[in-house]
């Protein structure tokens, strides 16, 4: 029996080793992206029908449904969070590593045609703004220490068409996560601040927020991530006019990263560390539908699209490492574009481990001197191996849930630090 056990361990070890080049080398090499954060389906222009992928920590890409790279922008310090096709056809990118938002020429990805940099005193005078607004000493101290690693963590922007709100200029709404601040700047050479919400290190207002979006009524939706809520802020008064959070039995919002008003009184919320995307009713604040289940691990940003008469939710998930497309009406998985090689390798390894424990369960069962099936299962030796089998099974099946707890415990900060220091 010991010989067979050792032989099984050897075989499982060889299979694990053999899986490494397949899952972690061959499959990643077969696709142009890995840890993508934002995925947008392009609906207009010369790249219509393709996908704009913001790949952390790599490049910003436009890929076809067959994953052919059609456009690529590499940055000197690769740490990007968000990208968007502008009305003029250019690509705007949240260049987190360089604390800036840049507009890149669609015809020449090396040509930056517009930039706003949080560390450039010609773009923003933090001292002046802090004095003007009466910000605390703690806020001013943090603003003055720009040598702090990942100082701003600029994680999002949104282009705002000014004519939609009766203005003669456009603007860019920018999220500075580590400053607990959302700021709006003029999308011209002047770059002056036109609006802001928050105060650095004042967590009563915002706490490490994500993805501010301007609604049609002029108000701003913000994912106040570490405060476990989503808020809507009045543009003029800066009052919170709407707030959403979750309680038992639906769990708490854990690191909500995106909330989109998709019409008909519904919002699409990406609840990252709970490994799910939620459709909620704005007025009654109830969950209408949940997306994700077993195929999302840590979704970063999700969007609603109507394509060829069908409705979809398309999600970027840096751990799944493939574009996840789900049916809007049913919540079911439609397709993975690319290979979820990281999660599949963990599942593969878990299955191999469980083969061992199933073998040990069989050995313990045969050796048991108890009479009858139920009595044998109650045998401590059998019961122990049965527990092992069940535990590993649930780890494999609920991998997303396991990772969600790890992420909530600070794994996302570890990942950010690794990427920021590359």
C-alpha positions as CSV (number, residue, x, y, z in Angstrom):
1,X,0.0,0.0,0.0
2,X,2.9,2.4,0.8
3,X,4.4,1.7,-2.6
4,X,1.1,2.6,-4.3
5,X,0.7,5.7,-2.2
6,X,4.3,6.9,-3.1
7,X,3.7,6.1,-6.7
8,X,0.5,8.2,-6.7
9,X,2.3,11.1,-5.0
10,X,5.0,10.9,-7.7
11,X,2.5,10.8,-10.5
12,X,0.6,13.8,-9.1
13,X,3.8,15.7,-8.6
14,X,4.8,15.1,-12.2
15,X,1.4,16.2,-13.4
16,X,1.6,19.4,-11.4
17,X,5.1,20.1,-12.7
18,X,3.9,19.3,-16.3
19,X,1.0,21.8,-15.8
20,X,3.3,24.7,-15.0
21,X,4.6,25.3,-18.5
22,X,1.1,24.7,-20.0
23,X,-0.9,27.0,-17.7
24,X,1.8,29.6,-16.8
25,X,3.8,29.8,-20.0
26,X,2.1,28.3,-23.1
27,X,-1.4,29.7,-22.4
28,X,-0.2,33.2,-21.4
29,X,2.0,33.4,-24.5
30,X,-1.0,32.5,-26.7
31,X,-2.8,35.8,-25.8
32,X,-1.7,39.4,-25.8
33,X,-2.9,40.4,-22.3
34,X,-2.9,39.0,-18.8
35,X,-4.1,41.0,-15.8
36,X,-6.5,43.4,-17.5
37,X,-8.4,45.9,-15.4
38,X,-10.7,47.7,-17.8
39,X,-12.3,46.2,-21.0
40,X,-14.4,48.3,-23.3
41,X,-16.3,47.1,-26.4
42,X,-15.7,49.7,-29.1
43,X,-19.0,50.8,-30.6
44,X,-17.9,53.5,-33.1
45,X,-15.0,54.5,-35.3
46,X,-12.4,52.5,-37.3
47,X,-12.0,49.9,-34.5
48,X,-15.7,49.3,-34.0
49,X,-16.5,45.7,-32.9
50,X,-13.2,45.2,-31.2
51,X,-12.0,45.5,-27.5
52,X,-10.0,48.2,-25.8
53,X,-8.1,46.5,-23.0
54,X,-6.2,48.2,-20.2
55,X,-3.7,45.6,-19.2
56,X,-2.0,45.9,-15.7
57,X,1.0,46.2,-15.6
58,X,1.5,46.0,-19.4
59,X,0.2,48.0,-22.3
60,X,-3.1,49.5,-23.5
61,X,-4.4,47.4,-26.4
62,X,-7.1,47.2,-29.0
63,X,-7.7,43.5,-29.8
64,X,-10.1,41.7,-32.1
65,X,-12.6,39.1,-30.9
66,X,-9.9,36.6,-32.1
67,X,-7.4,38.4,-29.9
68,X,-5.3,39.8,-32.7
69,X,-3.6,43.0,-31.6
70,X,-4.7,45.9,-33.8
71,X,-3.3,48.8,-31.7
72,X,-0.8,49.0,-28.8
73,X,0.5,51.7,-26.6
74,X,3.5,51.0,-24.3
75,X,4.3,53.5,-21.5
76,X,7.8,54.0,-19.9
77,X,6.5,53.0,-16.5
78,X,3.7,50.4,-17.1
79,X,1.0,50.7,-14.5
80,X,-2.3,51.6,-16.1
81,X,-5.9,51.4,-14.8
82,X,-8.3,52.8,-17.3
83,X,-8.5,53.7,-21.0
84,X,-11.3,55.2,-23.1
85,X,-11.9,56.0,-26.8
86,X,-12.5,59.8,-27.0
87,X,-15.0,61.3,-29.4
88,X,-12.0,62.5,-31.6
89,X,-10.9,58.9,-32.0
90,X,-7.8,59.2,-29.7
91,X,-7.2,57.0,-26.7
92,X,-7.1,58.5,-23.1
93,X,-5.3,56.5,-20.5
94,X,-5.0,56.6,-16.7
95,X,-1.2,56.3,-16.4
96,X,-1.2,55.4,-12.7
97,X,2.6,54.9,-12.4
98,X,3.2,58.4,-13.6
99,X,0.3,60.1,-11.7
100,X,-1.2,61.4,-14.9
101,X,-4.0,61.2,-17.5
102,X,-2.8,61.2,-21.1
103,X,-4.4,61.4,-24.5
104,X,-2.6,59.3,-27.1
105,X,-2.8,59.9,-30.8
106,X,-4.7,56.9,-32.3
107,X,-2.5,57.1,-35.4
108,X,0.7,57.3,-33.4
109,X,0.7,55.7,-29.9
110,X,4.0,57.3,-29.1
111,X,2.5,60.8,-29.5
112,X,0.9,62.2,-26.3
113,X,-1.3,65.1,-27.4
114,X,-2.7,66.1,-24.0
115,X,-1.7,65.5,-20.4
116,X,-2.8,66.3,-16.9
117,X,-0.2,65.4,-14.2
118,X,-1.0,65.5,-10.5
119,X,2.7,66.1,-9.7
120,X,3.1,68.9,-12.3
121,X,2.8,72.4,-10.6
122,X,2.0,73.9,-13.9
123,X,-1.1,71.7,-14.0
124,X,-2.3,72.0,-10.4
125,X,-1.2,74.1,-7.4
126,X,-2.0,71.8,-4.4
127,X,-0.9,74.3,-1.8
128,X,-3.1,77.0,-3.2
129,X,-6.1,74.6,-3.4
130,X,-5.6,73.4,0.1
131,X,-5.4,76.9,1.5
132,X,-8.4,78.0,-0.5
133,X,-10.6,75.1,0.7
134,X,-9.3,75.1,4.3
135,X,-8.1,71.6,4.2
136,X,-6.6,70.1,7.3
137,X,-3.0,70.0,8.3
138,X,-3.0,66.2,7.7
139,X,-4.2,66.8,4.1
140,X,-1.5,69.5,3.4
141,X,1.2,67.3,4.9
142,X,0.3,64.3,2.6
143,X,0.0,66.6,-0.4
144,X,3.6,67.9,0.3
145,X,5.1,64.4,0.4
146,X,4.9,63.5,-3.2
147,X,7.9,61.2,-2.9
148,X,5.6,58.7,-1.1
149,X,5.4,55.5,-3.1
150,X,2.2,55.3,-5.1
151,X,1.4,58.8,-3.9
152,X,-1.8,59.6,-5.8
153,X,-2.8,56.1,-7.2
154,X,-4.7,57.8,-10.0
155,X,-7.1,55.0,-10.9
156,X,-9.7,56.4,-13.1
157,X,-11.0,59.3,-15.3
158,X,-14.1,60.1,-17.3
159,X,-14.3,62.4,-20.3
160,X,-17.3,64.8,-19.9
161,X,-18.9,66.4,-22.9
162,X,-19.4,70.0,-21.7
163,X,-22.2,70.8,-24.2
164,X,-24.3,68.2,-22.6
165,X,-24.3,70.4,-19.5
166,X,-24.5,73.8,-21.2
167,X,-20.8,74.5,-21.1
168,X,-18.5,75.7,-23.9
169,X,-15.6,73.4,-22.8
170,X,-15.2,69.7,-22.1
171,X,-13.6,68.3,-18.9
172,X,-12.0,65.3,-17.4
173,X,-13.2,63.8,-14.1
174,X,-10.3,62.1,-12.3
175,X,-10.1,59.8,-9.3
176,X,-7.0,60.1,-7.1
177,X,-7.5,57.1,-4.8
178,X,-4.7,57.7,-2.3
179,X,-5.7,61.3,-2.0
180,X,-9.4,60.4,-1.3
181,X,-10.3,63.0,-3.9
182,X,-12.2,63.3,-7.1
183,X,-11.2,66.3,-9.2
184,X,-12.5,67.7,-12.5
185,X,-10.2,69.7,-14.8
186,X,-10.7,71.7,-17.9
187,X,-9.9,69.6,-21.0
188,X,-7.9,72.4,-22.6
189,X,-4.4,73.9,-22.3
190,X,-5.5,75.7,-19.1
191,X,-6.3,72.5,-17.2
192,X,-7.8,74.5,-14.3
193,X,-9.8,72.8,-11.6
194,X,-13.6,73.2,-12.3
195,X,-14.9,70.9,-9.6
196,X,-13.8,68.6,-6.9
197,X,-15.2,66.3,-4.1
198,X,-13.3,65.0,-1.1
199,X,-10.3,66.1,1.0
200,X,-7.0,64.2,1.3
201,X,-7.1,61.8,4.2
202,X,-10.5,62.8,5.3
203,X,-12.2,59.5,5.3
204,X,-15.5,60.9,6.5
205,X,-16.0,62.2,2.9
206,X,-14.3,59.6,0.7
207,X,-12.0,56.6,1.5
208,X,-10.0,55.2,-1.4
209,X,-12.7,55.8,-4.0
210,X,-13.0,54.4,-7.6
211,X,-14.7,55.3,-10.9
212,X,-16.6,58.5,-10.5
213,X,-19.2,59.0,-13.3
214,X,-21.2,62.0,-14.2
215,X,-25.0,61.4,-14.5
216,X,-27.2,63.1,-17.1
217,X,-28.6,65.3,-14.3
218,X,-25.1,66.6,-13.6
219,X,-24.6,64.7,-10.3
220,X,-21.6,62.4,-9.8
221,X,-21.8,58.8,-8.8
222,X,-18.7,57.6,-6.8
223,X,-17.7,54.2,-5.5
224,X,-16.6,55.1,-1.9
225,X,-14.8,51.8,-1.7
226,X,-13.3,51.6,1.8
227,X,-16.5,53.1,3.3
228,X,-18.4,50.2,1.7
229,X,-20.9,52.3,-0.1
230,X,-21.8,54.1,-3.4
231,X,-22.9,57.7,-3.3
232,X,-24.4,60.3,-5.6
233,X,-23.1,63.8,-5.0
234,X,-25.0,67.0,-6.0
235,X,-22.8,69.0,-8.4
236,X,-23.7,72.4,-6.9
237,X,-24.2,71.7,-3.2
238,X,-21.9,68.6,-2.9
239,X,-24.5,67.0,-0.7
240,X,-24.9,63.2,-0.8
241,X,-28.3,62.9,-2.4
242,X,-28.3,59.1,-2.8
243,X,-26.4,56.3,-1.0
244,X,-26.3,52.6,-1.5
245,X,-24.8,49.9,0.8
246,X,-25.6,46.3,1.6
247,X,-26.5,44.5,4.8
248,X,-27.3,41.0,5.8
249,X,-28.2,38.7,4.1
250,X,-26.6,40.1,1.0
251,X,-23.2,40.8,2.5
252,X,-21.4,44.1,2.6
253,X,-20.1,45.9,-0.5
254,X,-16.4,45.0,-0.5
255,X,-14.2,47.2,-2.5
256,X,-16.9,48.3,-5.0
257,X,-15.0,49.6,-8.0
258,X,-17.6,50.6,-10.5
259,X,-21.2,51.8,-10.7
260,X,-22.9,52.6,-14.0
261,X,-26.3,54.1,-14.6
262,X,-27.5,51.9,-17.4
263,X,-31.0,53.4,-17.7
264,X,-34.5,52.3,-16.7
265,X,-33.7,53.1,-13.1
266,X,-31.0,50.5,-12.8
267,X,-27.4,50.5,-11.8
268,X,-24.7,48.0,-12.7
269,X,-22.3,47.6,-9.7
270,X,-18.9,45.8,-9.7
271,X,-18.4,44.4,-6.2
272,X,-14.8,43.4,-6.6
273,X,-13.9,41.6,-3.4
274,X,-17.2,39.7,-3.4
275,X,-16.4,38.4,-6.9
276,X,-19.7,39.6,-8.3
277,X,-21.5,42.1,-10.4
278,X,-24.9,43.4,-9.3
279,X,-27.8,44.9,-11.1
280,X,-29.8,47.0,-8.6
281,X,-32.9,49.2,-8.7
282,X,-32.0,52.7,-7.9
283,X,-35.2,53.6,-6.1
284,X,-35.8,50.5,-4.0
285,X,-32.1,49.6,-3.7
286,X,-32.8,45.9,-4.2
287,X,-30.7,43.4,-6.1
288,X,-32.4,42.5,-9.3
289,X,-29.7,40.2,-10.7
290,X,-26.3,38.9,-9.8
291,X,-23.5,38.1,-12.3
292,X,-20.3,36.2,-11.7
293,X,-20.9,33.0,-9.7
294,X,-18.0,30.6,-10.4
295,X,-16.3,32.5,-13.2
296,X,-15.3,35.8,-11.6
297,X,-12.6,36.2,-9.0
298,X,-11.9,39.9,-8.6
299,X,-13.8,41.9,-11.3
300,X,-12.5,45.4,-11.6
301,X,-14.9,47.1,-14.0
302,X,-18.0,46.0,-15.8
303,X,-20.0,47.6,-18.6
304,X,-23.4,47.0,-20.2
305,X,-23.5,46.7,-24.0
306,X,-26.1,46.0,-26.6
307,X,-24.5,44.1,-29.5
308,X,-26.4,42.8,-32.5
309,X,-29.7,42.9,-30.6
310,X,-28.5,41.1,-27.5
311,X,-27.6,42.6,-24.1
312,X,-24.3,41.7,-22.4
313,X,-22.2,42.5,-19.4
314,X,-18.5,42.6,-20.2
315,X,-16.0,42.5,-17.3
316,X,-12.3,43.0,-16.8
317,X,-11.0,40.7,-14.1
318,X,-7.2,40.8,-13.5
319,X,-7.0,37.4,-11.9
320,X,-9.2,35.6,-14.4
321,X,-6.9,36.9,-17.2
322,X,-9.5,36.7,-19.9
323,X,-12.3,38.9,-21.1
324,X,-15.5,37.7,-19.4
325,X,-18.8,38.1,-21.3
326,X,-22.1,37.4,-19.6
327,X,-25.7,37.4,-20.8
328,X,-27.4,40.4,-19.3
329,X,-30.9,38.8,-19.0
330,X,-29.8,35.4,-17.6
331,X,-26.5,36.2,-15.9
332,X,-25.0,33.1,-17.5
333,X,-21.5,33.0,-18.9
334,X,-21.4,33.5,-22.7
335,X,-17.7,33.4,-23.4
336,X,-14.2,33.8,-22.1
337,X,-12.0,35.7,-24.7
338,X,-8.6,34.3,-23.8
339,X,-7.6,31.7,-21.2
340,X,-8.2,32.1,-17.5
341,X,-4.8,30.5,-17.0
342,X,-4.2,31.6,-13.4
343,X,-7.5,30.4,-11.9
344,X,-7.5,27.2,-14.1
345,X,-4.0,26.3,-12.8
346,X,-5.2,26.6,-9.2
347,X,-8.2,24.5,-10.0
348,X,-6.1,22.0,-11.8
349,X,-3.7,21.7,-8.8
350,X,-6.7,21.4,-6.5
351,X,-8.1,18.6,-8.5
352,X,-4.8,16.7,-8.3
353,X,-4.6,17.2,-4.6
354,X,-8.2,15.9,-4.3
355,X,-7.2,12.8,-6.2
356,X,-4.7,12.0,-3.5
357,X,-7.3,12.6,-0.7
358,X,-9.9,10.4,-2.5
359,X,-7.2,7.7,-2.7
360,X,-6.5,8.1,1.1
361,X,-10.2,8.0,1.8
362,X,-10.6,4.7,-0.1
363,X,-7.6,3.3,1.8
364,X,-9.0,4.4,5.2
365,X,-12.5,3.0,4.3
366,X,-11.1,-0.4,3.4
367,X,-9.0,-0.6,6.5
368,X,-11.9,0.3,8.8
369,X,-13.0,-2.5,11.1
370,X,-16.4,-0.9,11.5
371,X,-19.5,-2.7,10.1
372,X,-21.8,-0.9,7.7
373,X,-21.3,2.1,5.4
374,X,-22.5,4.7,7.9
375,X,-20.4,3.3,10.7
376,X,-17.3,3.2,8.6
377,X,-17.8,6.8,7.7
378,X,-17.9,7.6,11.4
379,X,-14.5,6.0,11.9
380,X,-12.1,8.9,12.8
381,X,-9.6,7.8,10.2
382,X,-12.2,7.7,7.4
383,X,-14.0,10.8,8.6
384,X,-10.7,12.8,8.6
385,X,-10.0,11.9,5.0
386,X,-13.6,12.6,4.0
387,X,-13.2,16.1,5.5
388,X,-10.0,16.6,3.4
389,X,-11.9,15.7,0.2
390,X,-14.8,18.0,1.0
391,X,-12.5,20.9,1.9
392,X,-10.4,20.7,-1.2
393,X,-13.5,20.3,-3.3
394,X,-15.0,23.5,-2.0
395,X,-11.7,25.4,-2.3
396,X,-11.7,24.4,-6.0
397,X,-15.4,25.2,-6.6
398,X,-15.4,28.4,-4.6
399,X,-12.0,29.7,-5.6
400,X,-13.5,33.1,-6.3
401,X,-14.9,33.3,-2.8
402,X,-11.6,32.2,-1.3
403,X,-9.7,34.9,-3.2
404,X,-12.3,37.5,-2.2
405,X,-11.5,37.0,1.4
406,X,-7.8,37.2,0.7
407,X,-8.3,40.4,-1.3
408,X,-10.4,41.9,1.5
409,X,-7.5,41.0,3.9
410,X,-5.2,43.2,1.8
411,X,-4.1,41.2,-1.1
412,X,-5.1,43.9,-3.5
413,X,-2.7,46.3,-1.8
414,X,0.1,43.7,-2.2
415,X,-0.6,43.4,-5.9
416,X,-0.7,47.2,-6.3
417,X,2.7,47.5,-4.6
418,X,4.2,44.8,-6.8
419,X,3.0,46.5,-10.0
420,X,3.9,50.0,-8.8
421,X,7.5,49.0,-8.2
422,X,8.2,47.2,-11.4
